[in-house]
Amino acid sequence: MAVKILIRRSLPDEADALVHELLRELRMLAMKQEGYISGETLRRLDSPGEILVISTWRSAEAWQRWFQNPVRRELQEKIDRRLGRPTEYAVYGYGPAA
């Protein structure tokens, strides 16, 4: 079953070029992973520094393989250190509403 991953980050106005380069690198690597379907990046209109990435994967297992990938983890740690706060993740699947 396909899953949607919501990835939320707050980028301060002073986010440097390195942060943007690391984010691009992370996105390019994700696109090459088995099970990756698509992704889009949205900017929050009422809070300009906030971005939301919606990533679609063939399964929760495919996402978890990428999430645990040591290269991804290292890039993410660099991003979080530069931003001074952790990235937030939420995993959503399709199914009946409760």
VMD Tcl script that builds the backbone (N, CA, C; Angstrom):
set m [mol new atoms 294]
animate dup $m
set s [atomselect $m all]
$s set {name element resname resid chain x y z} {
  {N N MET 1 A 0.834 -1.166 0.000}
  {CA C MET 1 A 0.000 0.000 0.000}
  {C C MET 1 A 0.892 1.247 0.000}
  {N N ALA 2 A 0.605 2.183 -0.876}
  {CA C ALA 2 A 1.366 3.431 -0.944}
  {C C ALA 2 A 1.139 4.252 0.322}
  {N N VAL 3 A 2.168 4.994 0.707}
  {CA C VAL 3 A 2.084 5.867 1.877}
  {C C VAL 3 A 2.555 7.266 1.499}
  {N N LYS 4 A 2.058 8.235 2.239}
  {CA C LYS 4 A 2.474 9.631 2.092}
  {C C LYS 4 A 3.265 10.005 3.344}
  {N N ILE 5 A 4.396 10.619 3.122}
  {CA C ILE 5 A 5.232 11.079 4.221}
  {C C ILE 5 A 5.191 12.599 4.221}
  {N N LEU 6 A 4.810 13.182 5.350}
  {CA C LEU 6 A 4.803 14.633 5.490}
  {C C LEU 6 A 6.046 15.020 6.276}
  {N N ILE 7 A 6.867 15.854 5.667}
  {CA C ILE 7 A 8.138 16.269 6.263}
  {C C ILE 7 A 8.080 17.782 6.432}
  {N N ARG 8 A 8.140 18.235 7.672}
  {CA C ARG 8 A 7.985 19.663 7.969}
  {C C ARG 8 A 9.297 20.228 8.494}
  {N N ARG 9 A 9.697 21.339 7.894}
  {CA C ARG 9 A 10.909 22.030 8.330}
  {C C ARG 9 A 10.621 23.520 8.451}
  {N N SER 10 A 11.318 24.161 9.379}
  {CA C SER 10 A 11.262 25.619 9.502}
  {C C SER 10 A 12.616 26.162 9.097}
  {N N LEU 11 A 12.615 26.934 8.026}
  {CA C LEU 11 A 13.849 27.534 7.532}
  {C C LEU 11 A 13.868 29.006 7.919}
  {N N PRO 12 A 14.819 29.392 8.758}
  {CA C PRO 12 A 14.904 30.816 9.106}
  {C C PRO 12 A 15.305 31.626 7.883}
  {N N ASP 13 A 15.015 32.913 7.913}
  {CA C ASP 13 A 15.379 33.794 6.804}
  {C C ASP 13 A 16.859 33.705 6.477}
  {N N GLU 14 A 17.665 33.469 7.502}
  {CA C GLU 14 A 19.108 33.435 7.292}
  {C C GLU 14 A 19.630 32.043 6.920}
  {N N ALA 15 A 18.732 31.111 6.562}
  {CA C ALA 15 A 19.177 29.784 6.125}
  {C C ALA 15 A 20.167 29.967 4.980}
  {N N ASP 16 A 21.324 29.375 5.135}
  {CA C ASP 16 A 22.386 29.616 4.170}
  {C C ASP 16 A 22.303 28.696 2.951}
  {N N ALA 17 A 23.165 28.977 2.012}
  {CA C ALA 17 A 23.191 28.212 0.764}
  {C C ALA 17 A 23.478 26.740 1.021}
  {N N LEU 18 A 24.258 26.434 2.060}
  {CA C LEU 18 A 24.571 25.036 2.357}
  {C C LEU 18 A 23.301 24.255 2.698}
  {N N VAL 19 A 22.411 24.845 3.468}
  {CA C VAL 19 A 21.153 24.171 3.813}
  {C C VAL 19 A 20.373 23.851 2.543}
  {N N HIS 20 A 20.273 24.812 1.656}
  {CA C HIS 20 A 19.524 24.592 0.415}
  {C C HIS 20 A 20.194 23.523 -0.448}
  {N N GLU 21 A 21.508 23.505 -0.476}
  {CA C GLU 21 A 22.228 22.481 -1.247}
  {C C GLU 21 A 22.020 21.097 -0.636}
  {N N LEU 22 A 22.065 21.001 0.689}
  {CA C LEU 22 A 21.832 19.714 1.363}
  {C C LEU 22 A 20.415 19.211 1.099}
  {N N LEU 23 A 19.440 20.114 1.112}
  {CA C LEU 23 A 18.057 19.720 0.833}
  {C C LEU 23 A 17.909 19.207 -0.599}
  {N N ARG 24 A 18.563 19.872 -1.547}
  {CA C ARG 24 A 18.525 19.406 -2.941}
  {C C ARG 24 A 19.175 18.029 -3.078}
  {N N GLU 25 A 20.305 17.852 -2.408}
  {CA C GLU 25 A 20.999 16.560 -2.456}
  {C C GLU 25 A 20.131 15.453 -1.867}
  {N N LEU 26 A 19.491 15.740 -0.748}
  {CA C LEU 26 A 18.600 14.769 -0.114}
  {C C LEU 26 A 17.462 14.383 -1.053}
  {N N ARG 27 A 16.878 15.365 -1.706}
  {CA C ARG 27 A 15.775 15.109 -2.641}
  {C C ARG 27 A 16.230 14.259 -3.828}
  {N N MET 28 A 17.398 14.588 -4.387}
  {CA C MET 28 A 17.916 13.833 -5.533}
  {C C MET 28 A 18.200 12.375 -5.156}
  {N N LEU 29 A 18.738 12.157 -3.982}
  {CA C LEU 29 A 19.003 10.789 -3.534}
  {C C LEU 29 A 17.708 10.019 -3.295}
  {N N ALA 30 A 16.723 10.681 -2.700}
  {CA C ALA 30 A 15.433 10.020 -2.443}
  {C C ALA 30 A 14.806 9.559 -3.748}
  {N N MET 31 A 14.900 10.386 -4.780}
  {CA C MET 31 A 14.287 10.055 -6.062}
  {C C MET 31 A 14.882 8.791 -6.694}
  {N N LYS 32 A 16.068 8.409 -6.276}
  {CA C LYS 32 A 16.740 7.231 -6.824}
  {C C LYS 32 A 16.466 5.960 -6.019}
  {N N GLN 33 A 15.736 6.092 -4.922}
  {CA C GLN 33 A 15.504 4.957 -4.041}
  {C C GLN 33 A 14.384 4.060 -4.546}
  {N N GLU 34 A 14.572 2.760 -4.351}
  {CA C GLU 34 A 13.527 1.805 -4.711}
  {C C GLU 34 A 12.283 2.092 -3.874}
  {N N GLY 35 A 11.156 2.210 -4.528}
  {CA C GLY 35 A 9.908 2.462 -3.826}
  {C C GLY 35 A 9.484 3.918 -3.812}
  {N N TYR 36 A 10.365 4.813 -4.226}
  {CA C TYR 36 A 10.005 6.232 -4.277}
  {C C TYR 36 A 9.075 6.458 -5.462}
  {N N ILE 37 A 7.980 7.176 -5.244}
  {CA C ILE 37 A 7.030 7.471 -6.315}
  {C C ILE 37 A 7.109 8.939 -6.721}
  {N N SER 38 A 6.936 9.831 -5.753}
  {CA C SER 38 A 6.930 11.257 -6.094}
  {C C SER 38 A 7.131 12.097 -4.844}
  {N N GLY 39 A 7.316 13.390 -5.071}
  {CA C GLY 39 A 7.444 14.321 -3.962}
  {C C GLY 39 A 7.133 15.729 -4.429}
  {N N GLU 40 A 6.673 16.532 -3.513}
  {CA C GLU 40 A 6.427 17.939 -3.819}
  {C C GLU 40 A 6.750 18.758 -2.585}
  {N N THR 41 A 7.152 19.993 -2.813}
  {CA C THR 41 A 7.501 20.889 -1.726}
  {C C THR 41 A 6.550 22.074 -1.734}
  {N N LEU 42 A 5.959 22.341 -0.585}
  {CA C LEU 42 A 5.029 23.460 -0.426}
  {C C LEU 42 A 5.597 24.437 0.599}
  {N N ARG 43 A 5.386 25.712 0.354}
  {CA C ARG 43 A 5.772 26.765 1.297}
  {C C ARG 43 A 4.508 27.312 1.949}
  {N N ARG 44 A 4.527 27.400 3.260}
  {CA C ARG 44 A 3.361 27.898 3.988}
  {C C ARG 44 A 3.214 29.396 3.750}
  {N N LEU 45 A 2.052 29.810 3.314}
  {CA C LEU 45 A 1.830 31.203 2.936}
  {C C LEU 45 A 1.802 32.161 4.128}
  {N N ASP 46 A 1.253 31.708 5.254}
  {CA C ASP 46 A 1.168 32.598 6.411}
  {C C ASP 46 A 2.366 32.468 7.352}
  {N N SER 47 A 3.334 31.643 6.978}
  {CA C SER 47 A 4.560 31.476 7.756}
  {C C SER 47 A 5.670 31.140 6.771}
  {N N PRO 48 A 6.234 32.162 6.120}
  {CA C PRO 48 A 7.124 31.971 4.975}
  {C C PRO 48 A 8.296 31.020 5.175}
  {N N GLY 49 A 8.825 30.884 6.379}
  {CA C GLY 49 A 9.963 29.999 6.588}
  {C C GLY 49 A 9.605 28.528 6.690}
  {N N GLU 50 A 8.324 28.209 6.756}
  {CA C GLU 50 A 7.918 26.816 6.934}
  {C C GLU 50 A 7.696 26.147 5.588}
  {N N ILE 51 A 8.296 24.968 5.429}
  {CA C ILE 51 A 8.078 24.187 4.221}
  {C C ILE 51 A 7.556 22.808 4.593}
  {N N LEU 52 A 6.765 22.265 3.706}
  {CA C LEU 52 A 6.206 20.935 3.879}
  {C C LEU 52 A 6.514 20.141 2.619}
  {N N VAL 53 A 7.183 19.019 2.808}
  {CA C VAL 53 A 7.456 18.113 1.703}
  {C C VAL 53 A 6.481 16.955 1.826}
  {N N ILE 54 A 5.782 16.646 0.754}
  {CA C ILE 54 A 4.880 15.494 0.715}
  {C C ILE 54 A 5.510 14.488 -0.229}
  {N N SER 55 A 5.933 13.373 0.338}
  {CA C SER 55 A 6.657 12.354 -0.400}
  {C C SER 55 A 5.786 11.092 -0.459}
  {N N THR 56 A 5.697 10.482 -1.622}
  {CA C THR 56 A 4.887 9.276 -1.787}
  {C C THR 56 A 5.802 8.092 -2.057}
  {N N TRP 57 A 5.565 7.013 -1.317}
  {CA C TRP 57 A 6.370 5.790 -1.419}
  {C C TRP 57 A 5.446 4.596 -1.644}
  {N N ARG 58 A 5.942 3.584 -2.300}
  {CA C ARG 58 A 5.132 2.383 -2.592}
  {C C ARG 58 A 4.658 1.675 -1.332}
  {N N SER 59 A 5.435 1.762 -0.259}
  {CA C SER 59 A 5.067 1.091 0.984}
  {C C SER 59 A 5.767 1.750 2.160}
  {N N ALA 60 A 5.261 1.480 3.350}
  {CA C ALA 60 A 5.909 1.980 4.563}
  {C C ALA 60 A 7.304 1.367 4.702}
  {N N GLU 61 A 7.462 0.139 4.234}
  {CA C GLU 61 A 8.762 -0.529 4.306}
  {C C GLU 61 A 9.785 0.175 3.416}
  {N N ALA 62 A 9.364 0.583 2.215}
  {CA C ALA 62 A 10.270 1.306 1.319}
  {C C ALA 62 A 10.705 2.619 1.971}
  {N N TRP 63 A 9.748 3.313 2.576}
  {CA C TRP 63 A 10.077 4.552 3.269}
  {C C TRP 63 A 11.053 4.286 4.412}
  {N N GLN 64 A 10.791 3.256 5.199}
  {CA C GLN 64 A 11.661 2.954 6.339}
  {C C GLN 64 A 13.079 2.612 5.890}
  {N N ARG 65 A 13.228 1.911 4.774}
  {CA C ARG 65 A 14.567 1.619 4.262}
  {C C ARG 65 A 15.312 2.922 3.964}
  {N N TRP 66 A 14.614 3.854 3.315}
  {CA C TRP 66 A 15.231 5.142 3.017}
  {C C TRP 66 A 15.479 5.929 4.304}
  {N N PHE 67 A 14.523 5.927 5.212}
  {CA C PHE 67 A 14.650 6.670 6.459}
  {C C PHE 67 A 15.857 6.193 7.260}
  {N N GLN 68 A 16.127 4.888 7.239}
  {CA C GLN 68 A 17.248 4.313 7.983}
  {C C GLN 68 A 18.566 4.344 7.211}
  {N N ASN 69 A 18.536 4.734 5.951}
  {CA C ASN 69 A 19.734 4.767 5.121}
  {C C ASN 69 A 20.786 5.681 5.767}
  {N N PRO 70 A 22.011 5.166 5.979}
  {CA C PRO 70 A 23.044 5.967 6.656}
  {C C PRO 70 A 23.384 7.270 5.927}
  {N N VAL 71 A 23.350 7.283 4.619}
  {CA C VAL 71 A 23.642 8.503 3.866}
  {C C VAL 71 A 22.550 9.541 4.113}
  {N N ARG 72 A 21.285 9.099 4.100}
  {CA C ARG 72 A 20.165 10.014 4.371}
  {C C ARG 72 A 20.278 10.567 5.784}
  {N N ARG 73 A 20.563 9.688 6.721}
  {CA C ARG 73 A 20.652 10.110 8.120}
  {C C ARG 73 A 21.749 11.155 8.323}
  {N N GLU 74 A 22.885 10.951 7.667}
  {CA C GLU 74 A 23.984 11.902 7.794}
  {C C GLU 74 A 23.606 13.268 7.208}
  {N N LEU 75 A 22.993 13.270 6.029}
  {CA C LEU 75 A 22.545 14.530 5.436}
  {C C LEU 75 A 21.513 15.217 6.319}
  {N N GLN 76 A 20.572 14.429 6.842}
  {CA C GLN 76 A 19.527 15.005 7.688}
  {C C GLN 76 A 20.109 15.603 8.956}
  {N N GLU 77 A 21.082 14.938 9.544}
  {CA C GLU 77 A 21.721 15.469 10.746}
  {C C GLU 77 A 22.407 16.803 10.453}
  {N N LYS 78 A 23.054 16.913 9.298}
  {CA C LYS 78 A 23.691 18.176 8.912}
  {C C LYS 78 A 22.643 19.278 8.754}
  {N N ILE 79 A 21.538 18.941 8.121}
  {CA C ILE 79 A 20.460 19.919 7.924}
  {C C ILE 79 A 19.920 20.387 9.269}
  {N N ASP 80 A 19.591 19.435 10.141}
  {CA C ASP 80 A 19.019 19.780 11.442}
  {C C ASP 80 A 19.987 20.618 12.277}
  {N N ARG 81 A 21.274 20.285 12.215}
  {CA C ARG 81 A 22.266 21.089 12.951}
  {C C ARG 81 A 22.298 22.521 12.434}
  {N N ARG 82 A 22.267 22.685 11.120}
  {CA C ARG 82 A 22.306 24.027 10.526}
  {C C ARG 82 A 21.043 24.819 10.855}
  {N N LEU 83 A 19.898 24.114 10.908}
  {CA C LEU 83 A 18.633 24.794 11.191}
  {C C LEU 83 A 18.415 25.017 12.689}
  {N N GLY 84 A 19.108 24.241 13.517}
  {CA C GLY 84 A 18.970 24.390 14.962}
  {C C GLY 84 A 17.713 23.765 15.529}
  {N N ARG 85 A 17.073 22.905 14.749}
  {CA C ARG 85 A 15.860 22.219 15.222}
  {C C ARG 85 A 15.645 20.959 14.388}
  {N N PRO 86 A 14.958 19.977 14.969}
  {CA C PRO 86 A 14.749 18.725 14.232}
  {C C PRO 86 A 13.658 18.847 13.164}
  {N N THR 87 A 13.818 18.064 12.134}
  {CA C THR 87 A 12.800 17.928 11.096}
  {C C THR 87 A 11.690 17.044 11.655}
  {N N GLU 88 A 10.451 17.362 11.329}
  {CA C GLU 88 A 9.306 16.578 11.803}
  {C C GLU 88 A 8.786 15.687 10.683}
  {N N TYR 89 A 8.457 14.433 11.028}
  {CA C TYR 89 A 7.958 13.462 10.059}
  {C C TYR 89 A 6.614 12.908 10.515}
  {N N ALA 90 A 5.746 12.636 9.559}
  {CA C ALA 90 A 4.478 11.941 9.830}
  {C C ALA 90 A 4.217 11.019 8.650}
  {N N VAL 91 A 3.832 9.784 8.940}
  {CA C VAL 91 A 3.575 8.785 7.904}
  {C C VAL 91 A 2.065 8.534 7.843}
  {N N TYR 92 A 1.500 8.669 6.650}
  {CA C TYR 92 A 0.065 8.465 6.453}
  {C C TYR 92 A -0.156 7.386 5.410}
  {N N GLY 93 A -1.166 6.548 5.660}
  {CA C GLY 93 A -1.537 5.520 4.690}
  {C C GLY 93 A -2.988 5.690 4.287}
  {N N TYR 94 A -3.378 4.942 3.279}
  {CA C TYR 94 A -4.744 4.986 2.793}
  {C C TYR 94 A -5.555 3.934 3.539}
  {N N GLY 95 A -6.778 4.237 3.835}
  {CA C GLY 95 A -7.630 3.274 4.508}
  {C C GLY 95 A -8.889 3.938 4.992}
  {N N PRO 96 A -9.764 3.160 5.577}
  {CA C PRO 96 A -11.033 3.715 6.056}
  {C C PRO 96 A -10.806 4.677 7.216}
  {N N ALA 97 A -11.609 5.710 7.261}
  {CA C ALA 97 A -11.548 6.660 8.369}
  {C C ALA 97 A -12.118 6.011 9.608}
  {N N ALA 98 A -11.583 6.366 10.742}
  {CA C ALA 98 A -12.055 5.773 11.999}
  {C C ALA 98 A -13.331 6.438 12.451}
}
mol reanalyze $m
mol bondsrecalc $m
mol representation Tube
mol addrep $m
